[in-house]
């Protein structure tokens, strides 16, 4: 999901620059959460790798007034266990 978000929220001419501040903030939070989850897995010596989709879901799992998760709209909201 994170790859789709980045692909759809960056500029056509520069795929490293986000279209708006909210998108950039969400992406930065996802990167930070991924680093934290990886560090926790290393410290606990867990053999299970960090699931990027799970980190993404935790990062954006605050539904808005219309019960949509930011970055995916109504897409798959009912299938994500929030």
Secondary structure, DSSP 8 states (H G I E B T S, - for coil): -HHHHHHHHB-SS-TTSBSSHHHHHHHHHHHHHHHHHHHHHHHTT-SS---HHHHHHHHH----TTS-BTTTBTTTGGGS--
